[in-house]
Amino acid sequence: MRTPLGVGIIGGGFIGGVHARAARLTGSRLVGIADALGSRAVALAEQLGFEKVFEQAHDLIIYLVM
């Protein structure tokens, strides 16, 4: 069995939500989201089931590559 692809989204605006839903439809894991507005990232994470919320895009990228 294959491990699902882990996806990180930078930006929790409209298109970030669209991309997250598309990733979910492909069976990907929503690993993390980062947004300049922390409250928007938290709301989208709760709504779509992201595993982690990051305040900085840099932190999300480092997390994904480690």
N, CA, C and O atoms as a MOPAC input file, in Angstrom:
PM7 MOZYME 1SCF
protein

 N      0.84400 1    -1.18200 1     0.00000 1
 C      0.00000 1     0.00000 1     0.00000 1
 C      0.88500 1     1.24100 1     0.00000 1
 O      1.86700 1     1.30600 1     0.73900 1
 N      0.54600 1     2.20600 1    -0.81200 1
 C      1.32700 1     3.43900 1    -0.91400 1
 C      0.98500 1     4.40100 1     0.21400 1
 O     -0.15000 1     4.47300 1     0.68600 1
 N      2.01300 1     5.13800 1     0.62800 1
 C      1.81200 1     6.19900 1     1.60300 1
 C      1.24900 1     7.41400 1     0.87200 1
 O      1.77300 1     7.79500 1    -0.17500 1
 N      0.18700 1     8.03400 1     1.40500 1
 C     -0.38400 1     9.21000 1     0.73000 1
 C      0.63200 1    10.35600 1     0.65700 1
 O      1.45100 1    10.53300 1     1.55900 1
 N      0.56500 1    11.11400 1    -0.41000 1
 C      1.40900 1    12.28800 1    -0.57500 1
 C      1.03800 1    13.32900 1     0.46800 1
 O     -0.14300 1    13.60600 1     0.67500 1
 N      2.03200 1    13.90700 1     1.12500 1
 C      1.80100 1    14.97300 1     2.09300 1
 C      1.82300 1    16.32400 1     1.39500 1
 O      2.75100 1    16.62200 1     0.64300 1
 N      0.81400 1    17.13500 1     1.63900 1
 C      0.66700 1    18.42200 1     0.96700 1
 C      0.68900 1    19.55300 1     1.98500 1
 O      0.07500 1    19.46100 1     3.04900 1
 N      1.39800 1    20.61300 1     1.64700 1
 C      1.38100 1    21.84300 1     2.42700 1
 C      0.84800 1    22.96800 1     1.55400 1
 O      1.17700 1    23.05000 1     0.37000 1
 N      0.03700 1    23.82300 1     2.12500 1
 C     -0.55400 1    24.95000 1     1.40200 1
 C     -0.05900 1    26.24400 1     2.03400 1
 O     -0.12000 1    26.41800 1     3.25200 1
 N      0.42600 1    27.14200 1     1.20000 1
 C      0.81900 1    28.47400 1     1.66300 1
 C     -0.25400 1    29.43400 1     1.17600 1
 O     -0.43400 1    29.62300 1    -0.02600 1
 N     -0.95200 1    30.02700 1     2.10700 1
 C     -2.04300 1    30.95300 1     1.79700 1
 C     -3.38800 1    30.29600 1     2.03000 1
 O     -3.72300 1    29.29100 1     1.40200 1
 N     -4.14600 1    30.86800 1     2.93200 1
 C     -5.44200 1    30.29600 1     3.28500 1
 C     -6.61500 1    31.00800 1     2.65500 1
 O     -7.75300 1    30.84000 1     3.09300 1
 N     -6.35400 1    31.80000 1     1.63600 1
 C     -7.44400 1    32.49200 1     0.94800 1
 C     -8.24000 1    31.53600 1     0.07400 1
 O     -8.14500 1    30.31700 1     0.21500 1
 N     -9.01600 1    32.10100 1    -0.82100 1
 C     -9.90300 1    31.30400 1    -1.66000 1
 C     -9.16000 1    30.19600 1    -2.39800 1
 O     -9.56200 1    29.03500 1    -2.32800 1
 N     -8.08300 1    30.53700 1    -3.10400 1
 C     -7.40100 1    29.53500 1    -3.91700 1
 C     -6.68800 1    28.50200 1    -3.05600 1
 O     -6.53400 1    27.35300 1    -3.47100 1
 N     -6.25300 1    28.89200 1    -1.86800 1
 C     -5.65900 1    27.91600 1    -0.94500 1
 C     -6.66500 1    26.84500 1    -0.56700 1
 O     -6.32800 1    25.66300 1    -0.49900 1
 N     -7.89700 1    27.25700 1    -0.32400 1
 C     -8.95400 1    26.30000 1    -0.02000 1
 C     -9.27100 1    25.39200 1    -1.19600 1
 O     -9.51600 1    24.19800 1    -1.02400 1
 N     -9.26600 1    25.96700 1    -2.39400 1
 C     -9.51700 1    25.18400 1    -3.61000 1
 C     -8.42600 1    24.12400 1    -3.77900 1
 O     -8.71900 1    22.96200 1    -4.06400 1
 N     -7.17900 1    24.52900 1    -3.60300 1
 C     -6.06700 1    23.59200 1    -3.76100 1
 C     -6.11300 1    22.50800 1    -2.69400 1
 O     -5.82800 1    21.34400 1    -2.97600 1
 N     -6.46800 1    22.88200 1    -1.47900 1
 C     -6.55900 1    21.89500 1    -0.40300 1
 C     -7.64500 1    20.86100 1    -0.69500 1
 O     -7.44100 1    19.66600 1    -0.48400 1
 N     -8.78000 1    21.31600 1    -1.17300 1
 C     -9.86400 1    20.38200 1    -1.50700 1
 C     -9.45900 1    19.46100 1    -2.65700 1
 O     -9.77600 1    18.27100 1    -2.64500 1
 N     -8.76600 1    20.00700 1    -3.63800 1
 C     -8.29700 1    19.19800 1    -4.76900 1
 C     -7.29200 1    18.14800 1    -4.29800 1
 O     -7.34600 1    16.99700 1    -4.73100 1
 N     -6.38100 1    18.54200 1    -3.41800 1
 C     -5.40500 1    17.59900 1    -2.88100 1
 C     -6.10600 1    16.48600 1    -2.11300 1
 O     -5.75000 1    15.31400 1    -2.23800 1
 N     -7.08700 1    16.85500 1    -1.33300 1
 C     -7.84800 1    15.86300 1    -0.55100 1
 C     -8.54100 1    14.86700 1    -1.48700 1
 O     -8.55900 1    13.66800 1    -1.20900 1
 N     -9.10100 1    15.35000 1    -2.57500 1
 C     -9.80000 1    14.48400 1    -3.53400 1
 C     -8.87200 1    13.45900 1    -4.18300 1
 O     -9.32300 1    12.39500 1    -4.60600 1
 N     -7.58300 1    13.77200 1    -4.26500 1
 C     -6.62200 1    12.83400 1    -4.85300 1
 C     -6.11800 1    11.82600 1    -3.83300 1
 O     -5.33600 1    10.93700 1    -4.17100 1
 N     -6.56100 1    11.95600 1    -2.58400 1
 C     -6.12000 1    11.04600 1    -1.53700 1
 C     -4.89300 1    11.52300 1    -0.78800 1
 O     -4.32500 1    10.77800 1     0.01100 1
 N     -4.47700 1    12.75700 1    -1.03600 1
 C     -3.31000 1    13.30200 1    -0.34700 1
 C     -3.63600 1    13.64900 1     1.09900 1
 O     -4.78900 1    13.87800 1     1.46300 1
 N     -2.58900 1    13.68200 1     1.90700 1
 C     -2.68400 1    14.07600 1     3.31300 1
 C     -2.45000 1    15.57400 1     3.41300 1
 O     -1.46700 1    16.07600 1     2.86900 1
 N     -3.31800 1    16.29300 1     4.08700 1
 C     -3.13900 1    17.73000 1     4.28900 1
 C     -2.26500 1    17.92500 1     5.52300 1
 O     -2.75400 1    17.95200 1     6.65300 1
 N     -0.96800 1    18.05900 1     5.28200 1
 C      0.01400 1    18.09500 1     6.36000 1
 C      0.01800 1    19.43000 1     7.09000 1
 O     -0.01300 1    19.46000 1     8.32000 1
 N      0.05500 1    20.53300 1     6.34800 1
 C      0.14500 1    21.82600 1     7.01600 1
 C     -0.29500 1    22.97500 1     6.14100 1
 O     -0.32500 1    22.88700 1     4.91400 1
 N     -0.63500 1    24.05300 1     6.81500 1
 C     -1.03200 1    25.28500 1     6.14200 1
 C     -0.34600 1    26.45400 1     6.82500 1
 O     -0.18600 1    26.47200 1     8.04500 1
 N      0.05300 1    27.42500 1     6.02800 1
 C      0.65300 1    28.65300 1     6.55200 1
 C     -0.04400 1    29.84400 1     5.90900 1
 O     -0.36000 1    29.82200 1     4.72000 1
 N     -0.28000 1    30.87400 1     6.69900 1
 C     -0.90900 1    32.08500 1     6.19800 1
 C     -0.45900 1    33.25100 1     7.05800 1
 O     -0.23400 1    33.09800 1     8.25800 1
 N     -0.32900 1    34.41300 1     6.44200 1
 C      0.07600 1    35.61300 1     7.18500 1
 C     -0.95000 1    35.95600 1     8.26200 1
 O     -0.60000 1    36.50800 1     9.30500 1
 N     -2.20000 1    35.63300 1     8.01000 1
 C     -3.24600 1    35.80100 1     9.01700 1
 C     -3.44600 1    34.47400 1     9.72300 1
 O     -4.13100 1    33.59000 1     9.21000 1
 N     -2.85700 1    34.33500 1    10.88500 1
 C     -2.91600 1    33.07300 1    11.62100 1
 C     -4.32300 1    32.56600 1    11.84300 1
 O     -4.56800 1    31.36100 1    11.79200 1
 N     -5.25800 1    33.48400 1    12.09100 1
 C     -6.63700 1    33.06000 1    12.34800 1
 C     -7.25300 1    32.41600 1    11.10700 1
 O     -8.05600 1    31.49100 1    11.22600 1
 N     -6.88900 1    32.89400 1     9.92900 1
 C     -7.41500 1    32.31200 1     8.69400 1
 C     -6.84600 1    30.90700 1     8.49700 1
 O     -7.56200 1    30.00300 1     8.06700 1
 N     -5.57400 1    30.72200 1     8.80700 1
 C     -4.95600 1    29.40200 1     8.70200 1
 C     -5.60200 1    28.42900 1     9.66900 1
 O     -5.87200 1    27.28100 1     9.31400 1
 N     -5.84900 1    28.88200 1    10.88700 1
 C     -6.48100 1    28.01600 1    11.89200 1
 C     -7.88100 1    27.61500 1    11.43700 1
 O     -8.26100 1    26.45000 1    11.55000 1
 N     -8.63900 1    28.56800 1    10.92800 1
 C    -10.00900 1    28.27700 1    10.47900 1
 C    -10.00900 1    27.26300 1     9.34400 1
 O    -10.80700 1    26.32600 1     9.35200 1
 N     -9.12600 1    27.43900 1     8.36800 1
 C     -9.07800 1    26.50200 1     7.24500 1
 C     -8.57600 1    25.13600 1     7.69700 1
 O     -9.04900 1    24.10800 1     7.21200 1
 N     -7.62900 1    25.12000 1     8.61300 1
 C     -7.12000 1    23.85500 1     9.13700 1
 C     -8.23500 1    23.06900 1     9.80600 1
 O     -8.35600 1    21.86100 1     9.60300 1
 N     -9.04000 1    23.74200 1    10.59400 1
 C    -10.15500 1    23.07700 1    11.26100 1
 C    -11.21400 1    22.62700 1    10.25500 1
 O    -11.76700 1    21.53500 1    10.38100 1
 N    -11.48900 1    23.45300 1     9.27800 1
 C    -12.51900 1    23.16800 1     8.28500 1
 C    -12.15200 1    21.98300 1     7.39200 1
 O    -12.99900 1    21.14200 1     7.09200 1
 N    -10.88300 1    21.92000 1     6.96900 1
 C    -10.48400 1    20.91700 1     5.99000 1
 C     -9.65600 1    19.77000 1     6.55800 1
 O     -9.40100 1    18.79000 1     5.85800 1
 N     -9.23700 1    19.87500 1     7.80000 1
 C     -8.51900 1    18.77500 1     8.42200 1
 C     -7.01600 1    18.76800 1     8.24400 1
 O     -6.40500 1    17.70200 1     8.17100 1
 N     -6.40800 1    19.95300 1     8.17200 1
 C     -4.95200 1    20.01100 1     8.13900 1
 C     -4.40100 1    19.52200 1     9.47000 1
 O     -5.01200 1    19.72900 1    10.51800 1
 N     -3.25300 1    18.87700 1     9.42300 1
 C     -2.64000 1    18.34800 1    10.63700 1
 C     -1.97600 1    19.43000 1    11.48600 1
 O     -2.01800 1    19.36300 1    12.71500 1
 N     -1.36100 1    20.43100 1    10.83900 1
 C     -0.62800 1    21.47600 1    11.56800 1
 C     -0.86200 1    22.83900 1    10.93100 1
 O     -1.15500 1    22.95300 1     9.74100 1
 N     -0.72200 1    23.86600 1    11.76000 1
 C     -0.81400 1    25.25400 1    11.30400 1
 C      0.53300 1    25.92300 1    11.57100 1
 O      1.12100 1    25.75700 1    12.63900 1
 N      1.00900 1    26.67800 1    10.58600 1
 C      2.28500 1    27.37700 1    10.70200 1
 C      2.06400 1    28.86700 1    10.50200 1
 O      1.26900 1    29.28000 1     9.65700 1
 N      2.77500 1    29.67000 1    11.28700 1
 C      2.65800 1    31.12200 1    11.14300 1
 C      3.50300 1    31.63800 1     9.98600 1
 O      3.19500 1    32.67900 1     9.40600 1
 N      4.56200 1    30.91900 1     9.65100 1
 C      5.47600 1    31.34100 1     8.59700 1
 C      5.56200 1    30.26400 1     7.52300 1
 O      5.64700 1    29.07600 1     7.83400 1
 N      5.54000 1    30.68000 1     6.26300 1
 C      5.67300 1    29.74100 1     5.15500 1
 C      6.99800 1    28.97700 1     5.25500 1
 O      7.06500 1    27.78500 1     4.95500 1
 N      8.03200 1    29.67300 1     5.67500 1
 C      9.34300 1    29.05600 1     5.82800 1
 C      9.28400 1    27.84700 1     6.75800 1
 O      9.87200 1    26.80700 1     6.46600 1
 N      8.58400 1    27.98300 1     7.86100 1
 C      8.48000 1    26.87900 1     8.82500 1
 C      7.75400 1    25.67600 1     8.21600 1
 O      8.14000 1    24.53100 1     8.45100 1
 N      6.71400 1    25.93600 1     7.44200 1
 C      5.99600 1    24.85200 1     6.76300 1
 C      6.91300 1    24.13300 1     5.77300 1
 O      6.92900 1    22.90400 1     5.72200 1
 N      7.66600 1    24.88900 1     4.99800 1
 C      8.55900 1    24.29300 1     4.00200 1
 C      9.62200 1    23.42500 1     4.68200 1
 O      9.87900 1    22.30200 1     4.24700 1
 N     10.22500 1    23.93400 1     5.72500 1
 C     11.24700 1    23.16700 1     6.47100 1
 C     10.61700 1    21.89400 1     7.02500 1
 O     11.21900 1    20.82400 1     6.93700 1
 N      9.43600 1    21.98900 1     7.58500 1
 C      8.75100 1    20.82400 1     8.12800 1
 C      8.51100 1    19.76400 1     7.05300 1
 O      8.69500 1    18.57300 1     7.30300 1
 N      8.10200 1    20.19500 1     5.85900 1
 C      7.79200 1    19.25900 1     4.78500 1
 C      9.03000 1    18.54200 1     4.24800 1
 O      8.94700 1    17.38400 1     3.83900 1
 N     10.15600 1    19.21100 1     4.24700 1
 C     11.35500 1    18.59300 1     3.67300 1
 C     12.17300 1    17.81000 1     4.67800 1
 O     13.10200 1    17.10300 1     4.28800 1
 N     11.86800 1    17.90900 1     5.92600 1
 C     12.62800 1    17.17500 1     6.95900 1
 C     12.12000 1    15.76300 1     7.09600 1
 O     12.63500 1    14.99900 1     7.91200 1

